[in-house]
Amino acid sequence: MLKAENLKPVIRFPEGCIYDIDEVQTYIGKRENKFWITYGWNVDLQVPIGLNVGGRSSKDLKPVVDEILCNQPKKINTDRYSAYPGLIPEELHSKGKRKANCIENKHKCLRKDIAYLIRETMCFAKSIRMLEARIRWYFWAKTDPNFFLE
């Protein structure tokens, strides 16, 4: 599990790409323990960037937004959640109900591939640490050729 916690994207993103940011709601333990998986998606390269598992506040969204802003994006698409305008510069921010369609499709694949993210089942993660390690492995283990050799 410690190896999965250190996984990050190994590619360098070119400047001027378009990114989507969104959250997926899930539970840890019982249904009352709601958590959100927040991540960014490079629309041009079709790869994830940034990841945070936790709440849905500005403090929790900031690490993902900052990682995307470091890559000098052309545009960042989000839904109309009220925390984003304070984090993303207005000239880069494109918000709307259907603006982040690319990442919404990825949510569907993520829920299908990782059974305990499906809200209607009883299969929830037992700890936030295991949930984040599993998501990191899902996103980035394929991009690190030495992951299983170390």
C-alpha positions, 0 to 999 in steps of 0.5 A: 500500500505504501508504494501506491500512496507515492504514485503520481503522473510521470508525464510532463504536460505541455502548456496550453492544454484544456483540463476538467476538474470534478468530484466523485462522491463516495462513502468510507465505512458507513453511508454517513461518512461521505467523502469526495474524490477530486481530480483533474483530467487533461482533455487533450491527452486523456490522462488524470492529473492531481488527486485529493480524497477528502471533503468538498471545501476550497481547502480540499480542492486547492491542491488539485487546482494548484497542480493544474495551474502549474501546467499553464492551462488554456482553459479549466472546465468545472461545474458550477460549484461555488468554491471554484471561482475563488481558486481558478482565475476568471480568464481560465475558468469555464463553468457550466452544467455540461462543460466538464463532460469528459471527466463525467464520462471518466467518473462512469468508468471509475465507478464501473472499474472500482466496485466500492465507488458505486453508491448503491452497493454495500461495498465501501472502502474501510479507510480513507488511506486505502481509498486514496491508494486504490485510486492512485493505483488505478490512475498511475500504476500503468504509467510507471513501468517499475511499479511492480518491480520495486 
